[in-house]
Amino acid sequence: MGDRIPRPRVALLQLLNGAWITQALHAAAKLRLADFLATGPLTVEALAQQAGTDAQSTGRLLRVL
């Protein structure tokens, strides 16, 4: 009874969300964001500076994650 098949648009949205999250995790790993945060919390600006990225883009990435 718990084996309901999601409607096609719901299934597609789930696939897209999974792909977006996977890409966001890949970007965070490639930028080594976790390494920079290992010693404690940082502001988005400080994290972006250490990663060599744009602060606004880094903030968007963190909001996704």
PQR file of N, CA, C, O and H, with PARSE charges and radii, in Angstrom:
ATOM      1  N   MET A   1       0.809  -1.192   0.000 -0.4000 1.5000
ATOM      2  CA  MET A   1       0.000   0.000   0.000 -0.0000 2.0000
ATOM      3  C   MET A   1       0.858   1.265   0.000  0.5500 1.7000
ATOM      4  O   MET A   1       0.396   2.325  -0.421 -0.5500 1.4000
ATOM      5  N   GLY A   2       2.113   1.160   0.473 -0.4000 1.5000
ATOM      6  CA  GLY A   2       3.002   2.308   0.454 -0.0000 2.0000
ATOM      7  C   GLY A   2       3.794   2.404  -0.843  0.5500 1.7000
ATOM      8  O   GLY A   2       4.730   3.198  -0.944 -0.5500 1.4000
ATOM      9  H   GLY A   2       2.488   0.298   0.815  0.4000 1.0000
ATOM     10  N   ASP A   3       3.422   1.596  -1.840 -0.4000 1.5000
ATOM     11  CA  ASP A   3       4.155   1.558  -3.104 -0.0000 2.0000
ATOM     12  C   ASP A   3       3.509   2.432  -4.162  0.5500 1.7000
ATOM     13  O   ASP A   3       3.494   2.078  -5.341 -0.5500 1.4000
ATOM     14  H   ASP A   3       2.662   0.951  -1.759  0.4000 1.0000
ATOM     15  N   ARG A   4       2.972   3.579  -3.746 -0.4000 1.5000
ATOM     16  CA  ARG A   4       2.339   4.469  -4.715 -0.0000 2.0000
ATOM     17  C   ARG A   4       3.372   5.014  -5.690  0.5500 1.7000
ATOM     18  O   ARG A   4       4.491   5.345  -5.299 -0.5500 1.4000
ATOM     19  H   ARG A   4       2.984   3.868  -2.789  0.4000 1.0000
ATOM     20  N   ILE A   5       3.006   5.103  -6.925 -0.4000 1.5000
ATOM     21  CA  ILE A   5       3.862   5.673  -7.953 -0.0000 2.0000
ATOM     22  C   ILE A   5       3.552   7.159  -8.037  0.5500 1.7000
ATOM     23  O   ILE A   5       2.395   7.535  -8.229 -0.5500 1.4000
ATOM     24  H   ILE A   5       2.097   4.834  -7.243  0.4000 1.0000
ATOM     25  N   PRO A   6       4.580   8.026  -7.895 -0.5600 1.5000
ATOM     26  CA  PRO A   6       4.301   9.461  -7.956  0.2800 2.0000
ATOM     27  C   PRO A   6       3.854   9.885  -9.350  0.5500 1.7000
ATOM     28  O   PRO A   6       4.207   9.274 -10.359 -0.5500 1.4000
ATOM     29  N   ARG A   7       3.078  10.938  -9.365 -0.4000 1.5000
ATOM     30  CA  ARG A   7       2.654  11.480 -10.651 -0.0000 2.0000
ATOM     31  C   ARG A   7       3.885  11.906 -11.435  0.5500 1.7000
ATOM     32  O   ARG A   7       4.901  12.254 -10.833 -0.5500 1.4000
ATOM     33  H   ARG A   7       2.792  11.435  -8.545  0.4000 1.0000
ATOM     34  N   PRO A   8       3.821  11.887 -12.759 -0.5600 1.5000
ATOM     35  CA  PRO A   8       5.004  12.201 -13.574  0.2800 2.0000
ATOM     36  C   PRO A   8       5.649  13.540 -13.226  0.5500 1.7000
ATOM     37  O   PRO A   8       6.876  13.626 -13.164 -0.5500 1.4000
ATOM     38  N   ARG A   9       4.864  14.577 -12.998 -0.4000 1.5000
ATOM     39  CA  ARG A   9       5.483  15.883 -12.715 -0.0000 2.0000
ATOM     40  C   ARG A   9       6.159  15.887 -11.344  0.5500 1.7000
ATOM     41  O   ARG A   9       7.169  16.565 -11.155 -0.5500 1.4000
ATOM     42  H   ARG A   9       3.867  14.508 -13.048  0.4000 1.0000
ATOM     43  N   VAL A  10       5.615  15.143 -10.397 -0.4000 1.5000
ATOM     44  CA  VAL A  10       6.241  15.038  -9.079 -0.0000 2.0000
ATOM     45  C   VAL A  10       7.548  14.257  -9.196  0.5500 1.7000
ATOM     46  O   VAL A  10       8.562  14.645  -8.617 -0.5500 1.4000
ATOM     47  H   VAL A  10       4.794  14.593 -10.551  0.4000 1.0000
ATOM     48  N   ALA A  11       7.521  13.168  -9.939 -0.4000 1.5000
ATOM     49  CA  ALA A  11       8.724  12.361 -10.137 -0.0000 2.0000
ATOM     50  C   ALA A  11       9.813  13.178 -10.832  0.5500 1.7000
ATOM     51  O   ALA A  11      10.983  13.088 -10.460 -0.5500 1.4000
ATOM     52  H   ALA A  11       6.697  12.853 -10.410  0.4000 1.0000
ATOM     53  N   LEU A  12       9.446  13.966 -11.827 -0.4000 1.5000
ATOM     54  CA  LEU A  12      10.417  14.796 -12.533 -0.0000 2.0000
ATOM     55  C   LEU A  12      11.011  15.840 -11.601  0.5500 1.7000
ATOM     56  O   LEU A  12      12.221  16.065 -11.625 -0.5500 1.4000
ATOM     57  H   LEU A  12       8.495  14.039 -12.130  0.4000 1.0000
ATOM     58  N   LEU A  13      10.199  16.474 -10.794 -0.4000 1.5000
ATOM     59  CA  LEU A  13      10.687  17.474  -9.856 -0.0000 2.0000
ATOM     60  C   LEU A  13      11.640  16.846  -8.842  0.5500 1.7000
ATOM     61  O   LEU A  13      12.646  17.455  -8.477 -0.5500 1.4000
ATOM     62  H   LEU A  13       9.216  16.292 -10.775  0.4000 1.0000
ATOM     63  N   GLN A  14      11.331  15.637  -8.388 -0.4000 1.5000
ATOM     64  CA  GLN A  14      12.221  14.950  -7.459 -0.0000 2.0000
ATOM     65  C   GLN A  14      13.568  14.660  -8.107  0.5500 1.7000
ATOM     66  O   GLN A  14      14.606  14.803  -7.461 -0.5500 1.4000
ATOM     67  H   GLN A  14      10.514  15.142  -8.685  0.4000 1.0000
ATOM     68  N   LEU A  15      13.568  14.257  -9.362 -0.4000 1.5000
ATOM     69  CA  LEU A  15      14.818  14.005 -10.081 -0.0000 2.0000
ATOM     70  C   LEU A  15      15.627  15.283 -10.240  0.5500 1.7000
ATOM     71  O   LEU A  15      16.842  15.282 -10.039 -0.5500 1.4000
ATOM     72  H   LEU A  15      12.725  14.140  -9.887  0.4000 1.0000
ATOM     73  N   LEU A  16      14.955  16.375 -10.601 -0.4000 1.5000
ATOM     74  CA  LEU A  16      15.656  17.654 -10.766 -0.0000 2.0000
ATOM     75  C   LEU A  16      16.245  18.137  -9.451  0.5500 1.7000
ATOM     76  O   LEU A  16      17.392  18.583  -9.415 -0.5500 1.4000
ATOM     77  H   LEU A  16      13.969  16.376 -10.765  0.4000 1.0000
ATOM     78  N   ASN A  17      15.475  18.054  -8.371 -0.4000 1.5000
ATOM     79  CA  ASN A  17      15.983  18.477  -7.066 -0.0000 2.0000
ATOM     80  C   ASN A  17      17.201  17.659  -6.669  0.5500 1.7000
ATOM     81  O   ASN A  17      18.174  18.204  -6.147 -0.5500 1.4000
ATOM     82  H   ASN A  17      14.544  17.692  -8.401  0.4000 1.0000
ATOM     83  N   GLY A  18      17.154  16.364  -6.912 -0.4000 1.5000
ATOM     84  CA  GLY A  18      18.297  15.515  -6.609 -0.0000 2.0000
ATOM     85  C   GLY A  18      19.524  15.906  -7.410  0.5500 1.7000
ATOM     86  O   GLY A  18      20.638  15.912  -6.885 -0.5500 1.4000
ATOM     87  H   GLY A  18      16.364  15.922  -7.336  0.4000 1.0000
ATOM     88  N   ALA A  19      19.327  16.229  -8.668 -0.4000 1.5000
ATOM     89  CA  ALA A  19      20.449  16.640  -9.519 -0.0000 2.0000
ATOM     90  C   ALA A  19      21.025  17.969  -9.041  0.5500 1.7000
ATOM     91  O   ALA A  19      22.243  18.141  -9.010 -0.5500 1.4000
ATOM     92  H   ALA A  19      18.422  16.225  -9.095  0.4000 1.0000
ATOM     93  N   TRP A  20      20.159  18.905  -8.671 -0.4000 1.5000
ATOM     94  CA  TRP A  20      20.642  20.212  -8.194 -0.0000 2.0000
ATOM     95  C   TRP A  20      21.437  20.063  -6.908  0.5500 1.7000
ATOM     96  O   TRP A  20      22.490  20.683  -6.756 -0.5500 1.4000
ATOM     97  H   TRP A  20      19.169  18.765  -8.697  0.4000 1.0000
ATOM     98  N   ILE A  21      20.951  19.254  -5.989 -0.4000 1.5000
ATOM     99  CA  ILE A  21      21.653  19.051  -4.730 -0.0000 2.0000
ATOM    100  C   ILE A  21      23.002  18.374  -4.976  0.5500 1.7000
ATOM    101  O   ILE A  21      24.005  18.739  -4.362 -0.5500 1.4000
ATOM    102  H   ILE A  21      20.097  18.750  -6.113  0.4000 1.0000
ATOM    103  N   THR A  22      23.023  17.393  -5.870 -0.4000 1.5000
ATOM    104  CA  THR A  22      24.271  16.717  -6.200 -0.0000 2.0000
ATOM    105  C   THR A  22      25.287  17.696  -6.765  0.5500 1.7000
ATOM    106  O   THR A  22      26.459  17.659  -6.391 -0.5500 1.4000
ATOM    107  H   THR A  22      22.208  17.097  -6.369  0.4000 1.0000
ATOM    108  N   GLN A  23      24.851  18.570  -7.661 -0.4000 1.5000
ATOM    109  CA  GLN A  23      25.762  19.563  -8.239 -0.0000 2.0000
ATOM    110  C   GLN A  23      26.249  20.549  -7.188  0.5500 1.7000
ATOM    111  O   GLN A  23      27.415  20.943  -7.204 -0.5500 1.4000
ATOM    112  H   GLN A  23      23.899  18.600  -7.965  0.4000 1.0000
ATOM    113  N   ALA A  24      25.369  20.953  -6.273 -0.4000 1.5000
ATOM    114  CA  ALA A  24      25.760  21.878  -5.209 -0.0000 2.0000
ATOM    115  C   ALA A  24      26.795  21.228  -4.286  0.5500 1.7000
ATOM    116  O   ALA A  24      27.765  21.875  -3.891 -0.5500 1.4000
ATOM    117  H   ALA A  24      24.421  20.633  -6.260  0.4000 1.0000
ATOM    118  N   LEU A  25      26.594  19.963  -3.943 -0.4000 1.5000
ATOM    119  CA  LEU A  25      27.570  19.258  -3.112 -0.0000 2.0000
ATOM    120  C   LEU A  25      28.912  19.131  -3.818  0.5500 1.7000
ATOM    121  O   LEU A  25      29.967  19.276  -3.199 -0.5500 1.4000
ATOM    122  H   LEU A  25      25.806  19.437  -4.264  0.4000 1.0000
ATOM    123  N   HIS A  26      28.865  18.859  -5.115 -0.4000 1.5000
ATOM    124  CA  HIS A  26      30.104  18.760  -5.891 -0.0000 2.0000
ATOM    125  C   HIS A  26      30.850  20.096  -5.872  0.5500 1.7000
ATOM    126  O   HIS A  26      32.063  20.129  -5.670 -0.5500 1.4000
ATOM    127  H   HIS A  26      28.009  18.740  -5.617  0.4000 1.0000
ATOM    128  N   ALA A  27      30.127  21.189  -6.080 -0.4000 1.5000
ATOM    129  CA  ALA A  27      30.758  22.506  -6.085 -0.0000 2.0000
ATOM    130  C   ALA A  27      31.362  22.823  -4.719  0.5500 1.7000
ATOM    131  O   ALA A  27      32.484  23.325  -4.641 -0.5500 1.4000
ATOM    132  H   ALA A  27      29.141  21.162  -6.244  0.4000 1.0000
ATOM    133  N   ALA A  28      30.631  22.536  -3.645 -0.4000 1.5000
ATOM    134  CA  ALA A  28      31.146  22.808  -2.297 -0.0000 2.0000
ATOM    135  C   ALA A  28      32.401  21.977  -2.015  0.5500 1.7000
ATOM    136  O   ALA A  28      33.349  22.468  -1.403 -0.5500 1.4000
ATOM    137  H   ALA A  28      29.720  22.128  -3.708  0.4000 1.0000
ATOM    138  N   ALA A  29      32.404  20.727  -2.458 -0.4000 1.5000
ATOM    139  CA  ALA A  29      33.575  19.872  -2.248 -0.0000 2.0000
ATOM    140  C   ALA A  29      34.761  20.365  -3.060  0.5500 1.7000
ATOM    141  O   ALA A  29      35.886  20.403  -2.564 -0.5500 1.4000
ATOM    142  H   ALA A  29      31.634  20.328  -2.956  0.4000 1.0000
ATOM    143  N   LYS A  30      34.512  20.739  -4.299 -0.4000 1.5000
ATOM    144  CA  LYS A  30      35.598  21.217  -5.163 -0.0000 2.0000
ATOM    145  C   LYS A  30      36.209  22.512  -4.620  0.5500 1.7000
ATOM    146  O   LYS A  30      37.413  22.735  -4.743 -0.5500 1.4000
ATOM    147  H   LYS A  30      33.597  20.708  -4.702  0.4000 1.0000
ATOM    148  N   LEU A  31      35.373  23.359  -4.021 -0.4000 1.5000
ATOM    149  CA  LEU A  31      35.846  24.614  -3.438 -0.0000 2.0000
ATOM    150  C   LEU A  31      36.442  24.431  -2.046  0.5500 1.7000
ATOM    151  O   LEU A  31      37.002  25.369  -1.478 -0.5500 1.4000
ATOM    152  H   LEU A  31      34.395  23.177  -3.921  0.4000 1.0000
ATOM    153  N   ARG A  32      36.319  23.208  -1.491 -0.4000 1.5000
ATOM    154  CA  ARG A  32      36.849  22.870  -0.167 -0.0000 2.0000
ATOM    155  C   ARG A  32      36.212  23.708   0.936  0.5500 1.7000
ATOM    156  O   ARG A  32      36.893  24.090   1.888 -0.5500 1.4000
ATOM    157  H   ARG A  32      35.864  22.446  -1.952  0.4000 1.0000
ATOM    158  N   LEU A  33      34.933  23.996   0.824 -0.4000 1.5000
ATOM    159  CA  LEU A  33      34.263  24.837   1.816 -0.0000 2.0000
ATOM    160  C   LEU A  33      34.294  24.196   3.196  0.5500 1.7000
ATOM    161  O   LEU A  33      34.485  24.894   4.192 -0.5500 1.4000
ATOM    162  H   LEU A  33      34.380  23.685   0.050  0.4000 1.0000
ATOM    163  N   ALA A  34      34.111  22.892   3.275 -0.4000 1.5000
ATOM    164  CA  ALA A  34      34.132  22.213   4.573 -0.0000 2.0000
ATOM    165  C   ALA A  34      35.499  22.345   5.236  0.5500 1.7000
ATOM    166  O   ALA A  34      35.579  22.486   6.457 -0.5500 1.4000
ATOM    167  H   ALA A  34      33.956  22.324   2.467  0.4000 1.0000
ATOM    168  N   ASP A  35      36.564  22.302   4.459 -0.4000 1.5000
ATOM    169  CA  ASP A  35      37.910  22.467   5.021 -0.0000 2.0000
ATOM    170  C   ASP A  35      38.061  23.835   5.669  0.5500 1.7000
ATOM    171  O   ASP A  35      38.635  23.957   6.751 -0.5500 1.4000
ATOM    172  H   ASP A  35      36.499  22.188   3.468  0.4000 1.0000
ATOM    173  N   PHE A  36      37.547  24.857   5.010 -0.4000 1.5000
ATOM    174  CA  PHE A  36      37.657  26.213   5.542 -0.0000 2.0000
ATOM    175  C   PHE A  36      36.802  26.401   6.789  0.5500 1.7000
ATOM    176  O   PHE A  36      37.114  27.244   7.630 -0.5500 1.4000
ATOM    177  H   PHE A  36      37.080  24.758   4.131  0.4000 1.0000
ATOM    178  N   LEU A  37      35.732  25.629   6.917 -0.4000 1.5000
ATOM    179  CA  LEU A  37      34.833  25.744   8.065 -0.0000 2.0000
ATOM    180  C   LEU A  37      35.214  24.801   9.210  0.5500 1.7000
ATOM    181  O   LEU A  37      34.570  24.819  10.259 -0.5500 1.4000
ATOM    182  H   LEU A  37      35.478  24.944   6.234  0.4000 1.0000
ATOM    183  N   ALA A  38      36.237  23.990   9.026 -0.4000 1.5000
ATOM    184  CA  ALA A  38      36.610  22.991  10.031 -0.0000 2.0000
ATOM    185  C   ALA A  38      37.029  23.619  11.356  0.5500 1.7000
ATOM    186  O   ALA A  38      36.830  23.019  12.411 -0.5500 1.4000
ATOM    187  H   ALA A  38      36.760  23.975   8.174  0.4000 1.0000
ATOM    188  N   THR A  39      37.596  24.795  11.317 -0.4000 1.5000
ATOM    189  CA  THR A  39      38.069  25.441  12.548 -0.0000 2.0000
ATOM    190  C   THR A  39      36.983  26.259  13.233  0.5500 1.7000
ATOM    191  O   THR A  39      37.181  26.750  14.344 -0.5500 1.4000
ATOM    192  H   THR A  39      37.758  25.283  10.459  0.4000 1.0000
ATOM    193  N   GLY A  40      35.846  26.407  12.579 -0.4000 1.5000
ATOM    194  CA  GLY A  40      34.746  27.151  13.183 -0.0000 2.0000
ATOM    195  C   GLY A  40      33.974  27.923  12.135  0.5500 1.7000
ATOM    196  O   GLY A  40      34.356  27.960  10.965 -0.5500 1.4000
ATOM    197  H   GLY A  40      35.685  26.008  11.676  0.4000 1.0000
ATOM    198  N   PRO A  41      32.877  28.542  12.568 -0.5600 1.5000
ATOM    199  CA  PRO A  41      32.035  29.265  11.620  0.2800 2.0000
ATOM    200  C   PRO A  41      32.730  30.493  11.045  0.5500 1.7000
ATOM    201  O   PRO A  41      33.573  31.114  11.692 -0.5500 1.4000
ATOM    202  N   LEU A  42      32.359  30.821   9.823 -0.4000 1.5000
ATOM    203  CA  LEU A  42      32.855  32.011   9.132 -0.0000 2.0000
ATOM    204  C   LEU A  42      31.673  32.754   8.533  0.5500 1.7000
ATOM    205  O   LEU A  42      30.627  32.162   8.269 -0.5500 1.4000
ATOM    206  H   LEU A  42      31.675  30.316   9.297  0.4000 1.0000
ATOM    207  N   THR A  43      31.839  34.024   8.324 -0.4000 1.5000
ATOM    208  CA  THR A  43      30.831  34.757   7.562 -0.0000 2.0000
ATOM    209  C   THR A  43      30.928  34.310   6.112  0.5500 1.7000
ATOM    210  O   THR A  43      31.940  33.749   5.690 -0.5500 1.4000
ATOM    211  H   THR A  43      32.689  34.505   8.538  0.4000 1.0000
ATOM    212  N   VAL A  44      29.890  34.557   5.371 -0.4000 1.5000
ATOM    213  CA  VAL A  44      29.909  34.204   3.945 -0.0000 2.0000
ATOM    214  C   VAL A  44      31.048  34.941   3.248  0.5500 1.7000
ATOM    215  O   VAL A  44      31.732  34.376   2.394 -0.5500 1.4000
ATOM    216  H   VAL A  44      29.068  35.012   5.714  0.4000 1.0000
ATOM    217  N   GLU A  45      31.244  36.189   3.613 -0.4000 1.5000
ATOM    218  CA  GLU A  45      32.309  36.988   2.994 -0.0000 2.0000
ATOM    219  C   GLU A  45      33.685  36.392   3.269  0.5500 1.7000
ATOM    220  O   GLU A  45      34.512  36.292   2.363 -0.5500 1.4000
ATOM    221  H   GLU A  45      30.689  36.648   4.306  0.4000 1.0000
ATOM    222  N   ALA A  46      33.934  35.992   4.525 -0.4000 1.5000
ATOM    223  CA  ALA A  46      35.227  35.399   4.879 -0.0000 2.0000
ATOM    224  C   ALA A  46      35.422  34.049   4.196  0.5500 1.7000
ATOM    225  O   ALA A  46      36.516  33.735   3.728 -0.5500 1.4000
ATOM    226  H   ALA A  46      33.262  36.073   5.261  0.4000 1.0000
ATOM    227  N   LEU A  47      34.362  33.260   4.142 -0.4000 1.5000
ATOM    228  CA  LEU A  47      34.434  31.958   3.472 -0.0000 2.0000
ATOM    229  C   LEU A  47      34.726  32.142   1.989  0.5500 1.7000
ATOM    230  O   LEU A  47      35.570  31.446   1.425 -0.5500 1.4000
ATOM    231  H   LEU A  47      33.473  33.515   4.521  0.4000 1.0000
ATOM    232  N   ALA A  48      34.034  33.067   1.369 -0.4000 1.5000
ATOM    233  CA  ALA A  48      34.253  33.324  -0.059 -0.0000 2.0000
ATOM    234  C   ALA A  48      35.673  33.811  -0.318  0.5500 1.7000
ATOM    235  O   ALA A  48      36.295  33.426  -1.309 -0.5500 1.4000
ATOM    236  H   ALA A  48      33.348  33.632   1.827  0.4000 1.0000
ATOM    237  N   GLN A  49      36.180  34.648   0.564 -0.4000 1.5000
ATOM    238  CA  GLN A  49      37.547  35.150   0.389 -0.0000 2.0000
ATOM    239  C   GLN A  49      38.550  33.999   0.464  0.5500 1.7000
ATOM    240  O   GLN A  49      39.479  33.927  -0.341 -0.5500 1.4000
ATOM    241  H   GLN A  49      35.675  34.961   1.369  0.4000 1.0000
ATOM    242  N   GLN A  50      38.361  33.098   1.435 -0.4000 1.5000
ATOM    243  CA  GLN A  50      39.276  31.963   1.551 -0.0000 2.0000
ATOM    244  C   GLN A  50      39.163  31.023   0.350  0.5500 1.7000
ATOM    245  O   GLN A  50      40.160  30.456  -0.098 -0.5500 1.4000
ATOM    246  H   GLN A  50      37.607  33.156   2.089  0.4000 1.0000
ATOM    247  N   ALA A  51      37.949  30.864  -0.163 -0.4000 1.5000
ATOM    248  CA  ALA A  51      37.739  29.961  -1.295 -0.0000 2.0000
ATOM    249  C   ALA A  51      38.081  30.623  -2.627  0.5500 1.7000
ATOM    250  O   ALA A  51      38.203  29.944  -3.647 -0.5500 1.4000
ATOM    251  H   ALA A  51      37.140  31.325   0.202  0.4000 1.0000
ATOM    252  N   GLY A  52      38.236  31.937  -2.619 -0.4000 1.5000
ATOM    253  CA  GLY A  52      38.522  32.656  -3.860 -0.0000 2.0000
ATOM    254  C   GLY A  52      37.303  32.761  -4.755  0.5500 1.7000
ATOM    255  O   GLY A  52      37.409  32.702  -5.980 -0.5500 1.4000
ATOM    256  H   GLY A  52      38.137  32.489  -1.790  0.4000 1.0000
ATOM    257  N   THR A  53      36.133  32.917  -4.126 -0.4000 1.5000
ATOM    258  CA  THR A  53      34.887  32.984  -4.879 -0.0000 2.0000
ATOM    259  C   THR A  53      34.148  34.285  -4.587  0.5500 1.7000
ATOM    260  O   THR A  53      34.522  35.040  -3.690 -0.5500 1.4000
ATOM    261  H   THR A  53      36.047  32.965  -3.131  0.4000 1.0000
ATOM    262  N   ASP A  54      33.105  34.530  -5.350 -0.4000 1.5000
ATOM    263  CA  ASP A  54      32.240  35.677  -5.147 -0.0000 2.0000
ATOM    264  C   ASP A  54      31.346  35.418  -3.926  0.5500 1.7000
ATOM    265  O   ASP A  54      30.777  34.335  -3.788 -0.5500 1.4000
ATOM    266  H   ASP A  54      32.801  33.917  -6.079  0.4000 1.0000
ATOM    267  N   ALA A  55      31.228  36.413  -3.046 -0.4000 1.5000
ATOM    268  CA  ALA A  55      30.471  36.241  -1.809 -0.0000 2.0000
ATOM    269  C   ALA A  55      28.991  35.963  -2.072  0.5500 1.7000
ATOM    270  O   ALA A  55      28.399  35.110  -1.411 -0.5500 1.4000
ATOM    271  H   ALA A  55      31.690  37.293  -3.158  0.4000 1.0000
ATOM    272  N   GLN A  56      28.395  36.664  -3.017 -0.4000 1.5000
ATOM    273  CA  GLN A  56      26.968  36.438  -3.300 -0.0000 2.0000
ATOM    274  C   GLN A  56      26.727  35.032  -3.844  0.5500 1.7000
ATOM    275  O   GLN A  56      25.761  34.372  -3.461 -0.5500 1.4000
ATOM    276  H   GLN A  56      28.876  37.357  -3.554  0.4000 1.0000
ATOM    277  N   SER A  57      27.594  34.583  -4.723 -0.4000 1.5000
ATOM    278  CA  SER A  57      27.454  33.231  -5.282 -0.0000 2.0000
ATOM    279  C   SER A  57      27.657  32.177  -4.208  0.5500 1.7000
ATOM    280  O   SER A  57      26.949  31.170  -4.173 -0.5500 1.4000
ATOM    281  H   SER A  57      28.379  35.119  -5.034  0.4000 1.0000
ATOM    282  N   THR A  58      28.625  32.411  -3.334 -0.4000 1.5000
ATOM    283  CA  THR A  58      28.884  31.471  -2.243 -0.0000 2.0000
ATOM    284  C   THR A  58      27.683  31.415  -1.312  0.5500 1.7000
ATOM    285  O   THR A  58      27.304  30.337  -0.853 -0.5500 1.4000
ATOM    286  H   THR A  58      29.200  33.229  -3.362  0.4000 1.0000
ATOM    287  N   GLY A  59      27.089  32.549  -1.032 -0.4000 1.5000
ATOM    288  CA  GLY A  59      25.892  32.586  -0.192 -0.0000 2.0000
ATOM    289  C   GLY A  59      24.740  31.814  -0.799  0.5500 1.7000
ATOM    290  O   GLY A  59      24.021  31.108  -0.091 -0.5500 1.4000
ATOM    291  H   GLY A  59      27.396  33.425  -1.405  0.4000 1.0000
ATOM    292  N   ARG A  60      24.557  31.943  -2.116 -0.4000 1.5000
ATOM    293  CA  ARG A  60      23.494  31.183  -2.790 -0.0000 2.0000
ATOM    294  C   ARG A  60      23.751  29.687  -2.700  0.5500 1.7000
ATOM    295  O   ARG A  60      22.834  28.901  -2.460 -0.5500 1.4000
ATOM    296  H   ARG A  60      25.141  32.517  -2.690  0.4000 1.0000
ATOM    297  N   LEU A  61      25.011  29.302  -2.895 -0.4000 1.5000
ATOM    298  CA  LEU A  61      25.368  27.888  -2.791 -0.0000 2.0000
ATOM    299  C   LEU A  61      25.075  27.366  -1.390  0.5500 1.7000
ATOM    300  O   LEU A  61      24.523  26.276  -1.241 -0.5500 1.4000
ATOM    301  H   LEU A  61      25.756  29.941  -3.091  0.4000 1.0000
ATOM    302  N   LEU A  62      25.434  28.120  -0.373 -0.4000 1.5000
ATOM    303  CA  LEU A  62      25.185  27.689   0.997 -0.0000 2.0000
ATOM    304  C   LEU A  62      23.698  27.595   1.296  0.5500 1.7000
ATOM    305  O   LEU A  62      23.277  26.695   2.023 -0.5500 1.4000
ATOM    306  H   LEU A  62      25.883  29.005  -0.494  0.4000 1.0000
ATOM    307  N   ARG A  63      22.896  28.498   0.756 -0.4000 1.5000
ATOM    308  CA  ARG A  63      21.447  28.425   0.967 -0.0000 2.0000
ATOM    309  C   ARG A  63      20.876  27.162   0.333  0.5500 1.7000
ATOM    310  O   ARG A  63      19.961  26.553   0.889 -0.5500 1.4000
ATOM    311  H   ARG A  63      23.238  29.229   0.165  0.4000 1.0000
ATOM    312  N   VAL A  64      21.394  26.767  -0.804 -0.4000 1.5000
ATOM    313  CA  VAL A  64      20.922  25.527  -1.448 -0.0000 2.0000
ATOM    314  C   VAL A  64      21.237  24.332  -0.559  0.5500 1.7000
ATOM    315  O   VAL A  64      20.419  23.428  -0.391 -0.5500 1.4000
ATOM    316  H   VAL A  64      22.136  27.262  -1.255  0.4000 1.0000
ATOM    317  N   LEU A  65      22.429  24.347   0.001 -0.4000 1.5000
ATOM    318  CA  LEU A  65      22.841  23.217   0.834 -0.0000 2.0000
ATOM    319  C   LEU A  65      22.181  23.259   2.188  0.5500 1.7000
ATOM    320  O   LEU A  65      22.416  22.380   3.017 -0.5500 1.4000
ATOM    321  H   LEU A  65      23.094  25.081  -0.136  0.4000 1.0000
TER
END
